[in-house]
């Protein structure tokens, strides 16, 4: 289970999804808006920096 989570954290799509989720949370609650937008920004940067899996066999 822990290894599955670690493997997911190595995928750019995980951080892209986290950024979208953080943005959605920030839209509804003013208290969370600053935090969620910062989290979305950080997750977006991580998603850009991580390499995707190569389709080469």
C-alpha distance matrix in Angstrom:
0.0 3.8 5.4 5.1 6.5 8.8 9.9 10.8 12.7 14.7 16.1 19.4 18.9 16.2 18.9 21.6 19.9 19.4 23.1 24.2 22.4 23.9 27.3 27.2 26.5 29.3 31.8 31.9 32.1 34.5 32.9 29.6 31.4 31.8 28.3 26.7 29.1 28.3 24.6 25.4 27.6 25.2 22.4 25.1 26.2 22.7 22.4 25.8 25.2 22.0 22.8 21.8 20.8 24.1 25.3 27.2 26.6
3.8 0.0 3.8 5.4 5.2 6.3 8.6 9.9 10.7 12.8 14.9 18.1 18.3 15.3 17.5 20.6 19.4 18.4 21.9 23.5 21.9 22.9 26.3 26.7 25.9 28.3 31.1 31.4 31.2 33.3 31.5 28.2 30.0 30.0 26.4 25.1 27.4 26.2 22.6 23.7 25.6 22.8 20.4 23.3 24.0 20.5 20.7 24.0 23.0 20.0 21.2 20.8 20.2 23.5 25.3 27.1 26.8
5.4 3.8 0.0 3.8 5.4 5.0 6.1 8.6 9.8 10.8 13.1 16.6 17.1 14.8 17.1 20.1 19.4 18.9 22.2 23.9 22.8 24.0 27.2 27.9 27.5 29.8 32.5 33.1 33.2 35.2 33.6 30.2 31.6 31.4 28.0 26.5 28.4 27.1 23.5 24.3 25.8 23.0 20.4 22.9 23.4 19.7 19.6 22.6 21.4 18.1 18.8 18.2 17.2 20.3 22.1 23.7 23.2
5.1 5.4 3.8 0.0 3.8 5.4 5.1 6.2 8.7 10.1 11.2 14.7 14.5 12.2 15.1 17.7 16.6 16.6 20.0 21.3 20.2 21.9 25.0 25.3 25.2 27.7 30.1 30.8 31.3 33.5 32.2 28.7 29.9 30.1 26.8 24.9 26.8 26.0 22.3 22.6 24.4 22.1 19.0 21.3 22.3 18.8 18.0 21.3 20.7 17.3 17.8 16.7 15.7 19.0 20.4 22.4 22.2
6.5 5.2 5.4 3.8 0.0 3.8 5.4 5.1 6.3 8.9 10.3 13.3 13.2 10.2 12.5 15.5 14.4 13.7 17.2 18.7 17.5 18.7 21.9 22.5 22.1 24.5 27.1 27.7 28.0 30.1 28.6 25.1 26.4 26.6 23.2 21.4 23.4 22.5 18.8 19.4 21.3 18.8 16.0 18.6 19.7 16.2 16.0 19.4 18.9 15.9 17.2 16.5 16.4 20.0 21.8 24.1 24.4
8.8 6.3 5.0 5.4 3.8 0.0 3.8 5.4 5.1 6.7 9.3 12.5 13.4 10.9 12.6 15.9 15.6 14.8 17.9 20.0 19.2 20.0 23.2 24.2 24.0 25.9 28.7 29.7 29.8 31.5 30.0 26.4 27.5 27.1 23.7 22.3 23.9 22.5 18.9 19.7 21.0 18.1 15.6 18.1 18.4 14.8 15.0 18.1 16.9 13.8 15.1 15.1 15.0 18.5 20.8 22.6 23.0
9.9 8.6 6.1 5.1 5.4 3.8 0.0 3.8 5.4 5.3 7.1 10.8 11.6 10.0 12.3 15.1 15.0 15.2 18.0 19.8 19.6 20.9 23.6 24.6 25.0 27.0 29.4 30.6 31.2 33.0 31.8 28.2 28.9 28.7 25.5 23.7 24.9 23.8 20.3 20.3 21.5 19.0 16.1 18.0 18.4 14.7 14.1 17.0 16.0 12.5 13.0 12.3 11.6 15.0 17.1 19.1 19.4
10.8 9.9 8.6 6.2 5.1 5.4 3.8 0.0 3.8 5.3 5.4 8.6 8.6 6.4 9.2 11.8 11.3 11.6 14.7 16.2 15.9 17.4 20.1 20.9 21.4 23.5 25.8 27.1 27.8 29.7 28.8 25.1 25.7 25.8 22.8 20.6 21.8 21.1 17.5 17.3 18.9 16.7 13.4 15.3 16.4 13.0 11.9 15.2 15.0 11.8 12.7 11.6 11.8 15.5 17.4 19.9 20.7
12.7 10.7 9.8 8.7 6.3 5.1 5.4 3.8 0.0 3.8 5.5 7.8 8.9 6.3 7.6 10.9 11.2 10.5 13.1 15.5 15.3 16.0 18.8 20.2 20.4 22.1 24.7 26.1 26.5 28.0 26.9 23.2 23.7 23.3 20.3 18.5 19.6 18.3 14.9 15.1 16.3 13.7 10.8 13.1 13.7 10.1 10.0 13.3 12.7 9.9 11.8 11.8 12.9 16.6 19.0 21.4 22.6
14.7 12.8 10.8 10.1 8.9 6.7 5.3 5.3 3.8 0.0 3.8 6.6 8.9 7.9 8.9 11.8 12.9 12.9 15.0 17.3 17.8 18.6 21.0 22.7 23.3 24.7 27.1 28.9 29.4 30.8 29.8 26.1 26.2 25.6 22.8 21.0 21.6 20.2 17.0 16.8 17.4 14.7 12.1 13.5 13.4 9.8 9.3 11.9 10.7 7.3 8.5 8.9 9.7 13.3 16.1 18.2 19.5
16.1 14.9 13.1 11.2 10.3 9.3 7.1 5.4 5.5 3.8 0.0 3.8 5.4 5.6 7.4 9.2 10.4 11.4 13.3 15.0 16.0 17.3 19.3 20.8 21.9 23.4 25.5 27.4 28.4 29.9 29.4 25.6 25.4 25.2 22.7 20.4 20.6 19.9 16.8 15.8 16.5 14.6 11.4 12.1 12.7 9.6 7.7 10.4 10.4 7.0 7.6 6.6 7.9 11.6 14.0 16.7 18.4
19.4 18.1 16.6 14.7 13.3 12.5 10.8 8.6 7.8 6.6 3.8 0.0 3.8 5.4 5.4 6.3 8.7 9.9 10.8 12.7 14.4 15.4 16.8 18.7 20.2 21.2 23.1 25.5 26.5 27.8 27.6 23.9 23.1 22.8 20.8 18.3 18.0 17.4 14.7 13.1 13.5 12.1 8.9 8.7 9.6 7.1 4.2 7.0 7.9 5.6 6.9 6.3 9.2 12.5 14.9 17.8 20.1
18.9 18.3 17.1 14.5 13.2 13.4 11.6 8.6 8.9 8.9 5.4 3.8 0.0 3.8 5.4 4.9 6.0 8.4 9.7 10.5 12.2 14.0 15.2 16.5 18.3 19.8 21.3 23.5 24.9 26.6 26.7 22.9 22.3 22.6 20.6 17.7 17.7 17.8 14.9 12.9 14.2 13.5 9.9 9.6 11.7 9.9 6.6 9.5 11.4 9.3 10.1 8.4 10.6 13.9 15.4 18.8 20.9
16.2 15.3 14.8 12.2 10.2 10.9 10.0 6.4 6.3 7.9 5.6 5.4 3.8 0.0 3.8 5.5 5.2 6.2 8.7 10.0 10.5 12.2 14.3 15.4 16.5 18.3 20.2 22.0 23.1 24.8 24.5 20.7 20.6 21.0 18.5 15.8 16.5 16.4 13.0 11.8 13.6 12.4 8.7 9.9 12.0 9.7 7.6 11.3 12.5 10.4 12.1 11.0 12.8 16.4 18.2 21.4 23.1
18.9 17.5 17.1 15.1 12.5 12.6 12.3 9.2 7.6 8.9 7.4 5.4 5.4 3.8 0.0 3.8 5.3 4.8 6.0 8.6 9.6 10.2 12.1 14.1 15.1 16.2 18.4 20.5 21.3 22.6 22.3 18.5 18.1 17.9 15.7 13.1 13.4 12.9 9.8 8.5 9.9 8.7 4.9 6.4 8.5 6.6 5.2 8.9 10.4 9.3 11.9 11.8 14.4 17.9 20.1 23.1 25.2
21.6 20.6 20.1 17.7 15.5 15.9 15.1 11.8 10.9 11.8 9.2 6.3 4.9 5.5 3.8 0.0 3.8 5.4 5.1 6.4 8.7 9.9 10.7 12.5 14.4 15.4 17.0 19.4 20.8 22.2 22.5 18.8 17.7 18.0 16.4 13.4 13.0 13.4 10.9 8.3 9.7 9.9 6.4 5.8 8.9 8.4 5.8 8.6 11.3 10.7 12.7 12.0 14.9 18.0 19.7 23.0 25.4
19.9 19.4 19.4 16.6 14.4 15.6 15.0 11.3 11.2 12.9 10.4 8.7 6.0 5.2 5.3 3.8 0.0 3.8 5.4 5.1 6.2 8.6 9.9 10.6 12.4 14.2 15.6 17.5 19.1 21.0 21.3 17.6 17.1 18.1 16.2 12.9 13.4 14.4 11.4 9.2 11.8 12.1 8.5 8.9 12.3 11.4 9.2 12.4 14.8 13.7 15.5 14.3 16.6 19.9 21.2 24.7 26.7
19.4 18.4 18.9 16.6 13.7 14.8 15.2 11.6 10.5 12.9 11.4 9.9 8.4 6.2 4.8 5.4 3.8 0.0 3.8 5.4 5.0 6.0 8.5 9.8 10.5 12.1 14.3 16.1 17.0 18.7 18.5 14.7 14.6 15.2 12.9 9.8 10.9 11.5 8.2 6.9 9.9 9.7 6.5 8.3 11.4 10.5 9.6 12.9 14.8 14.1 16.6 16.1 18.6 22.0 23.8 27.1 29.0
23.1 21.9 22.2 20.0 17.2 17.9 18.0 14.7 13.1 15.0 13.3 10.8 9.7 8.7 6.0 5.1 5.4 3.8 0.0 3.8 5.5 5.1 6.1 8.6 10.0 10.5 12.5 15.0 16.0 17.1 17.4 13.7 12.6 13.1 11.5 8.3 8.2 9.2 6.7 3.9 6.8 7.8 5.3 5.9 9.4 9.8 9.0 11.6 14.0 14.2 16.9 16.8 19.8 22.9 24.8 28.1 30.4
24.2 23.5 23.9 21.3 18.7 20.0 19.8 16.2 15.5 17.3 15.0 12.7 10.5 10.0 8.6 6.4 5.1 5.4 3.8 0.0 3.8 5.5 5.1 6.2 8.7 9.9 10.8 13.2 15.1 16.7 17.6 14.2 12.9 14.3 13.3 9.6 9.6 11.8 9.8 6.8 9.8 11.5 9.0 8.9 12.6 13.2 11.6 14.0 16.8 16.9 19.0 18.3 21.0 24.0 25.4 28.9 31.2
22.4 21.9 22.8 20.2 17.5 19.2 19.6 15.9 15.3 17.8 16.0 14.4 12.2 10.5 9.6 8.7 6.2 5.0 5.5 3.8 0.0 3.8 5.4 5.1 6.3 8.6 10.1 11.5 13.0 15.3 15.7 12.2 11.9 13.8 12.2 8.5 10.0 12.1 9.6 7.9 11.5 12.6 10.3 11.3 14.9 14.9 13.8 16.7 19.1 18.8 21.1 20.3 22.7 26.0 27.4 30.9 32.8
23.9 22.9 24.0 21.9 18.7 20.0 20.9 17.4 16.0 18.6 17.3 15.4 14.0 12.2 10.2 9.9 8.6 6.0 5.1 5.5 3.8 0.0 3.8 5.4 5.2 6.1 8.8 10.5 11.1 12.7 12.8 9.1 8.7 10.1 8.4 4.8 6.6 8.6 6.4 5.4 9.1 10.4 9.0 10.5 13.6 14.1 13.9 16.5 18.7 18.9 21.7 21.6 24.3 27.7 29.4 32.7 34.9
27.3 26.3 27.2 25.0 21.9 23.2 23.6 20.1 18.8 21.0 19.3 16.8 15.2 14.3 12.1 10.7 9.9 8.5 6.1 5.1 5.4 3.8 0.0 3.8 5.5 5.1 6.4 9.2 10.6 11.8 13.0 9.8 8.0 9.8 9.6 6.0 5.9 9.1 8.3 6.0 9.1 11.6 10.6 10.8 14.1 15.4 14.9 16.8 19.5 20.2 22.9 22.6 25.6 28.6 30.2 33.6 36.0
27.2 26.7 27.9 25.3 22.5 24.2 24.6 20.9 20.2 22.7 20.8 18.7 16.5 15.4 14.1 12.5 10.6 9.8 8.6 6.2 5.1 5.4 3.8 0.0 3.8 5.4 5.4 7.1 9.5 11.7 13.2 10.4 9.3 12.2 11.9 8.4 9.3 12.6 11.4 9.5 12.8 15.0 13.6 14.0 17.5 18.4 17.4 19.7 22.5 22.8 25.1 24.4 27.1 30.1 31.3 34.9 37.1
26.5 25.9 27.5 25.2 22.1 24.0 25.0 21.4 20.4 23.3 21.9 20.2 18.3 16.5 15.1 14.4 12.4 10.5 10.0 8.7 6.3 5.2 5.5 3.8 0.0 3.8 5.5 5.7 6.8 9.4 10.2 7.2 7.4 10.5 9.7 6.7 9.0 11.9 10.7 10.1 13.5 15.2 14.2 15.4 18.6 19.2 18.9 21.5 23.8 24.0 26.7 26.3 28.8 32.1 33.6 37.1 39.1
29.3 28.3 29.8 27.7 24.5 25.9 27.0 23.5 22.1 24.7 23.4 21.2 19.8 18.3 16.2 15.4 14.2 12.1 10.5 9.9 8.6 6.1 5.1 5.4 3.8 0.0 3.8 5.5 5.7 6.9 8.1 5.4 4.0 7.3 7.7 5.2 6.5 9.8 9.8 9.3 12.1 14.3 14.2 15.0 17.9 19.1 19.2 21.3 23.6 24.4 27.3 27.3 30.2 33.4 35.0 38.4 40.7
31.8 31.1 32.5 30.1 27.1 28.7 29.4 25.8 24.7 27.1 25.5 23.1 21.3 20.2 18.4 17.0 15.6 14.3 12.5 10.8 10.1 8.8 6.4 5.4 5.5 3.8 0.0 3.8 6.0 7.4 10.1 8.4 6.5 10.0 11.2 8.8 9.2 12.8 13.1 11.9 14.4 17.1 16.8 17.0 20.1 21.6 21.2 23.0 25.7 26.6 29.2 28.9 31.8 34.8 36.1 39.7 42.0
31.9 31.4 33.1 30.8 27.7 29.7 30.6 27.1 26.1 28.9 27.4 25.5 23.5 22.0 20.5 19.4 17.5 16.1 15.0 13.2 11.5 10.5 9.2 7.1 5.7 5.5 3.8 0.0 3.8 6.7 9.1 8.3 7.9 11.7 12.5 10.5 11.9 15.3 15.2 14.6 17.4 19.7 19.2 20.0 23.1 24.3 23.9 26.1 28.6 29.2 31.9 31.4 34.1 37.2 38.5 42.0 44.1
32.1 31.2 33.2 31.3 28.0 29.8 31.2 27.8 26.5 29.4 28.4 26.5 24.9 23.1 21.3 20.8 19.1 17.0 16.0 15.1 13.0 11.1 10.6 9.5 6.8 5.7 6.0 3.8 0.0 3.8 5.5 5.5 6.2 9.8 10.5 9.7 11.6 14.3 14.6 14.9 17.5 19.4 19.5 20.7 23.4 24.5 24.8 27.0 29.1 29.8 32.8 32.7 35.4 38.7 40.2 43.7 45.8
34.5 33.3 35.2 33.5 30.1 31.5 33.0 29.7 28.0 30.8 29.9 27.8 26.6 24.8 22.6 22.2 21.0 18.7 17.1 16.7 15.3 12.7 11.8 11.7 9.4 6.9 7.4 6.7 3.8 0.0 3.8 5.4 5.1 7.9 9.7 9.9 11.0 13.5 14.7 15.2 17.2 19.2 20.0 21.0 23.3 24.8 25.5 27.3 29.4 30.5 33.6 33.9 36.9 40.1 41.8 45.2 47.4
32.9 31.5 33.6 32.2 28.6 30.0 31.8 28.8 26.9 29.8 29.4 27.6 26.7 24.5 22.3 22.5 21.3 18.5 17.4 17.6 15.7 12.8 13.0 13.2 10.2 8.1 10.1 9.1 5.5 3.8 0.0 3.8 5.7 7.3 8.1 9.4 11.3 12.8 13.8 15.2 17.2 18.5 19.5 21.2 23.2 24.3 25.4 27.4 29.1 30.1 33.4 33.9 36.7 40.1 42.0 45.3 47.4
29.6 28.2 30.2 28.7 25.1 26.4 28.2 25.1 23.2 26.1 25.6 23.9 22.9 20.7 18.5 18.8 17.6 14.7 13.7 14.2 12.2 9.1 9.8 10.4 7.2 5.4 8.4 8.3 5.5 5.4 3.8 0.0 3.8 5.8 5.4 5.8 8.4 10.0 10.3 11.8 14.0 15.3 15.9 17.7 19.9 20.8 21.8 24.0 25.6 26.5 29.7 30.1 33.0 36.3 38.3 41.5 43.6
31.4 30.0 31.6 29.9 26.4 27.5 28.9 25.7 23.7 26.2 25.4 23.1 22.3 20.6 18.1 17.7 17.1 14.6 12.6 12.9 11.9 8.7 8.0 9.3 7.4 4.0 6.5 7.9 6.2 5.1 5.7 3.8 0.0 3.8 5.5 5.3 6.0 8.5 9.8 10.3 12.1 14.2 15.1 16.1 18.3 19.8 20.6 22.4 24.3 25.6 28.8 29.2 32.3 35.5 37.4 40.7 43.0
31.8 30.0 31.4 30.1 26.6 27.1 28.7 25.8 23.3 25.6 25.2 22.8 22.6 21.0 17.9 18.0 18.1 15.2 13.1 14.3 13.8 10.1 9.8 12.2 10.5 7.3 10.0 11.7 9.8 7.9 7.3 5.8 3.8 0.0 3.8 5.6 5.3 6.2 8.6 9.9 10.7 12.4 14.2 15.3 16.7 18.5 19.9 21.3 22.9 24.5 27.9 28.8 32.0 35.1 37.4 40.4 42.9
28.3 26.4 28.0 26.8 23.2 23.7 25.5 22.8 20.3 22.8 22.7 20.8 20.6 18.5 15.7 16.4 16.2 12.9 11.5 13.3 12.2 8.4 9.6 11.9 9.7 7.7 11.2 12.5 10.5 9.7 8.1 5.4 5.5 3.8 0.0 3.8 5.5 5.2 6.1 8.6 10.0 10.6 12.1 14.1 15.5 16.5 18.2 20.1 21.3 22.5 26.0 26.9 29.9 33.2 35.6 38.5 40.8
26.7 25.1 26.5 24.9 21.4 22.3 23.7 20.6 18.5 21.0 20.4 18.3 17.7 15.8 13.1 13.4 12.9 9.8 8.3 9.6 8.5 4.8 6.0 8.4 6.7 5.2 8.8 10.5 9.7 9.9 9.4 5.8 5.3 5.6 3.8 0.0 3.8 5.4 4.9 6.0 8.5 9.8 10.2 11.9 14.2 15.1 16.0 18.2 19.9 20.8 24.0 24.5 27.5 30.8 32.9 36.0 38.3
29.1 27.4 28.4 26.8 23.4 23.9 24.9 21.8 19.6 21.6 20.6 18.0 17.7 16.5 13.4 13.0 13.4 10.9 8.2 9.6 10.0 6.6 5.9 9.3 9.0 6.5 9.2 11.9 11.6 11.0 11.3 8.4 6.0 5.3 5.5 3.8 0.0 3.8 5.4 4.9 6.1 8.6 9.7 10.3 12.4 14.2 15.1 16.5 18.5 20.0 23.2 23.9 27.2 30.2 32.3 35.4 38.0
28.3 26.2 27.1 26.0 22.5 22.5 23.8 21.1 18.3 20.2 19.9 17.4 17.8 16.4 12.9 13.4 14.4 11.5 9.2 11.8 12.1 8.6 9.1 12.6 11.9 9.8 12.8 15.3 14.3 13.5 12.8 10.0 8.5 6.2 5.2 5.4 3.8 0.0 3.8 5.4 5.1 6.2 8.5 9.8 10.7 12.4 14.2 15.5 16.8 18.5 21.9 23.2 26.5 29.5 32.0 34.9 37.4
24.6 22.6 23.5 22.3 18.8 18.9 20.3 17.5 14.9 17.0 16.8 14.7 14.9 13.0 9.8 10.9 11.4 8.2 6.7 9.8 9.6 6.4 8.3 11.4 10.7 9.8 13.1 15.2 14.6 14.7 13.8 10.3 9.8 8.6 6.1 4.9 5.4 3.8 0.0 3.8 5.4 5.1 6.0 8.4 9.9 10.5 12.1 14.2 15.4 16.4 19.8 20.8 23.8 27.1 29.5 32.4 34.7
25.4 23.7 24.3 22.6 19.4 19.7 20.3 17.3 15.1 16.8 15.8 13.1 12.9 11.8 8.5 8.3 9.2 6.9 3.9 6.8 7.9 5.4 6.0 9.5 10.1 9.3 11.9 14.6 14.9 15.2 15.2 11.8 10.3 9.9 8.6 6.0 4.9 5.4 3.8 0.0 3.8 5.5 5.1 6.0 8.6 9.9 10.3 12.3 14.3 15.4 18.5 19.1 22.3 25.3 27.5 30.6 33.1
27.6 25.6 25.8 24.4 21.3 21.0 21.5 18.9 16.3 17.4 16.5 13.5 14.2 13.6 9.9 9.7 11.8 9.9 6.8 9.8 11.5 9.1 9.1 12.8 13.5 12.1 14.4 17.4 17.5 17.2 17.2 14.0 12.1 10.7 10.0 8.5 6.1 5.1 5.4 3.8 0.0 3.8 5.5 5.1 6.3 8.7 9.8 10.7 12.5 14.5 17.7 18.9 22.4 25.1 27.6 30.4 33.2
25.2 22.8 23.0 22.1 18.8 18.1 19.0 16.7 13.7 14.7 14.6 12.1 13.5 12.4 8.7 9.9 12.1 9.7 7.8 11.5 12.6 10.4 11.6 15.0 15.2 14.3 17.1 19.7 19.4 19.2 18.5 15.3 14.2 12.4 10.6 9.8 8.6 6.2 5.1 5.5 3.8 0.0 3.8 5.4 5.2 6.3 8.6 10.0 10.7 12.4 15.9 17.5 20.9 23.8 26.6 29.2 31.7
22.4 20.4 20.4 19.0 16.0 15.6 16.1 13.4 10.8 12.1 11.4 8.9 9.9 8.7 4.9 6.4 8.5 6.5 5.3 9.0 10.3 9.0 10.6 13.6 14.2 14.2 16.8 19.2 19.5 20.0 19.5 15.9 15.1 14.2 12.1 10.2 9.7 8.5 6.0 5.1 5.5 3.8 0.0 3.8 5.5 5.1 6.1 8.7 9.9 10.6 13.9 14.8 18.0 21.2 23.7 26.5 28.9
25.1 23.3 22.9 21.3 18.6 18.1 18.0 15.3 13.1 13.5 12.1 8.7 9.6 9.9 6.4 5.8 8.9 8.3 5.9 8.9 11.3 10.5 10.8 14.0 15.4 15.0 17.0 20.0 20.7 21.0 21.2 17.7 16.1 15.3 14.1 11.9 10.3 9.8 8.4 6.0 5.1 5.4 3.8 0.0 3.8 5.4 5.0 6.3 8.8 10.2 13.0 13.9 17.4 20.2 22.5 25.4 28.2
26.2 24.0 23.4 22.3 19.7 18.4 18.4 16.4 13.7 13.4 12.7 9.6 11.7 12.0 8.5 8.9 12.3 11.4 9.4 12.6 14.9 13.6 14.1 17.5 18.6 17.9 20.1 23.1 23.4 23.3 23.2 19.9 18.3 16.7 15.5 14.2 12.4 10.7 9.9 8.6 6.3 5.2 5.5 3.8 0.0 3.8 5.4 5.1 6.3 8.8 11.9 13.8 17.4 19.9 22.7 25.2 28.0
22.7 20.5 19.7 18.8 16.2 14.8 14.7 13.0 10.1 9.8 9.6 7.1 9.9 9.7 6.6 8.4 11.4 10.5 9.8 13.2 14.9 14.1 15.4 18.4 19.2 19.1 21.6 24.3 24.5 24.8 24.3 20.8 19.8 18.5 16.5 15.1 14.2 12.4 10.5 9.9 8.7 6.3 5.1 5.4 3.8 0.0 3.8 5.4 5.1 6.1 9.7 11.7 15.0 17.8 20.8 23.2 25.7
22.4 20.7 19.6 18.0 16.0 15.0 14.1 11.9 10.0 9.3 7.7 4.2 6.6 7.6 5.2 5.8 9.2 9.6 9.0 11.6 13.8 13.9 14.9 17.4 18.9 19.2 21.2 23.9 24.8 25.5 25.4 21.8 20.6 19.9 18.2 16.0 15.1 14.2 12.1 10.3 9.8 8.6 6.1 5.0 5.4 3.8 0.0 3.8 5.5 5.5 8.2 9.1 12.5 15.4 18.0 20.7 23.3
25.8 24.0 22.6 21.3 19.4 18.1 17.0 15.2 13.3 11.9 10.4 7.0 9.5 11.3 8.9 8.6 12.4 12.9 11.6 14.0 16.7 16.5 16.8 19.7 21.5 21.3 23.0 26.1 27.0 27.3 27.4 24.0 22.4 21.3 20.1 18.2 16.5 15.5 14.2 12.3 10.7 10.0 8.7 6.3 5.1 5.4 3.8 0.0 3.8 5.8 7.8 9.4 13.2 15.2 17.9 20.4 23.4
25.2 23.0 21.4 20.7 18.9 16.9 16.0 15.0 12.7 10.7 10.4 7.9 11.4 12.5 10.4 11.3 14.8 14.8 14.0 16.8 19.1 18.7 19.5 22.5 23.8 23.6 25.7 28.6 29.1 29.4 29.1 25.6 24.3 22.9 21.3 19.9 18.5 16.8 15.4 14.3 12.5 10.7 9.9 8.8 6.3 5.1 5.5 3.8 0.0 3.8 6.5 9.4 12.8 14.8 18.0 20.0 22.8
22.0 20.0 18.1 17.3 15.9 13.8 12.5 11.8 9.9 7.3 7.0 5.6 9.3 10.4 9.3 10.7 13.7 14.1 14.2 16.9 18.8 18.9 20.2 22.8 24.0 24.4 26.6 29.2 29.8 30.5 30.1 26.5 25.6 24.5 22.5 20.8 20.0 18.5 16.4 15.4 14.5 12.4 10.6 10.2 8.8 6.1 5.5 5.8 3.8 0.0 3.8 6.5 9.6 12.0 15.4 17.4 19.9
22.8 21.2 18.8 17.8 17.2 15.1 13.0 12.7 11.8 8.5 7.6 6.9 10.1 12.1 11.9 12.7 15.5 16.6 16.9 19.0 21.1 21.7 22.9 25.1 26.7 27.3 29.2 31.9 32.8 33.6 33.4 29.7 28.8 27.9 26.0 24.0 23.2 21.9 19.8 18.5 17.7 15.9 13.9 13.0 11.9 9.7 8.2 7.8 6.5 3.8 0.0 3.8 6.6 8.5 11.9 13.7 16.4
21.8 20.8 18.2 16.7 16.5 15.1 12.3 11.6 11.8 8.9 6.6 6.3 8.4 11.0 11.8 12.0 14.3 16.1 16.8 18.3 20.3 21.6 22.6 24.4 26.3 27.3 28.9 31.4 32.7 33.9 33.9 30.1 29.2 28.8 26.9 24.5 23.9 23.2 20.8 19.1 18.9 17.5 14.8 13.9 13.8 11.7 9.1 9.4 9.4 6.5 3.8 0.0 3.8 6.3 9.1 11.7 14.3
20.8 20.2 17.2 15.7 16.4 15.0 11.6 11.8 12.9 9.7 7.9 9.2 10.6 12.8 14.4 14.9 16.6 18.6 19.8 21.0 22.7 24.3 25.6 27.1 28.8 30.2 31.8 34.1 35.4 36.9 36.7 33.0 32.3 32.0 29.9 27.5 27.2 26.5 23.8 22.3 22.4 20.9 18.0 17.4 17.4 15.0 12.5 13.2 12.8 9.6 6.6 3.8 0.0 3.8 6.4 8.8 10.9
24.1 23.5 20.3 19.0 20.0 18.5 15.0 15.5 16.6 13.3 11.6 12.5 13.9 16.4 17.9 18.0 19.9 22.0 22.9 24.0 26.0 27.7 28.6 30.1 32.1 33.4 34.8 37.2 38.7 40.1 40.1 36.3 35.5 35.1 33.2 30.8 30.2 29.5 27.1 25.3 25.1 23.8 21.2 20.2 19.9 17.8 15.4 15.2 14.8 12.0 8.5 6.3 3.8 0.0 3.8 5.4 8.2
25.3 25.3 22.1 20.4 21.8 20.8 17.1 17.4 19.0 16.1 14.0 14.9 15.4 18.2 20.1 19.7 21.2 23.8 24.8 25.4 27.4 29.4 30.2 31.3 33.6 35.0 36.1 38.5 40.2 41.8 42.0 38.3 37.4 37.4 35.6 32.9 32.3 32.0 29.5 27.5 27.6 26.6 23.7 22.5 22.7 20.8 18.0 17.9 18.0 15.4 11.9 9.1 6.4 3.8 0.0 3.8 6.4
27.2 27.1 23.7 22.4 24.1 22.6 19.1 19.9 21.4 18.2 16.7 17.8 18.8 21.4 23.1 23.0 24.7 27.1 28.1 28.9 30.9 32.7 33.6 34.9 37.1 38.4 39.7 42.0 43.7 45.2 45.3 41.5 40.7 40.4 38.5 36.0 35.4 34.9 32.4 30.6 30.4 29.2 26.5 25.4 25.2 23.2 20.7 20.4 20.0 17.4 13.7 11.7 8.8 5.4 3.8 0.0 3.8
26.6 26.8 23.2 22.2 24.4 23.0 19.4 20.7 22.6 19.5 18.4 20.1 20.9 23.1 25.2 25.4 26.7 29.0 30.4 31.2 32.8 34.9 36.0 37.1 39.1 40.7 42.0 44.1 45.8 47.4 47.4 43.6 43.0 42.9 40.8 38.3 38.0 37.4 34.7 33.1 33.2 31.7 28.9 28.2 28.0 25.7 23.3 23.4 22.8 19.9 16.4 14.3 10.9 8.2 6.4 3.8 0.0
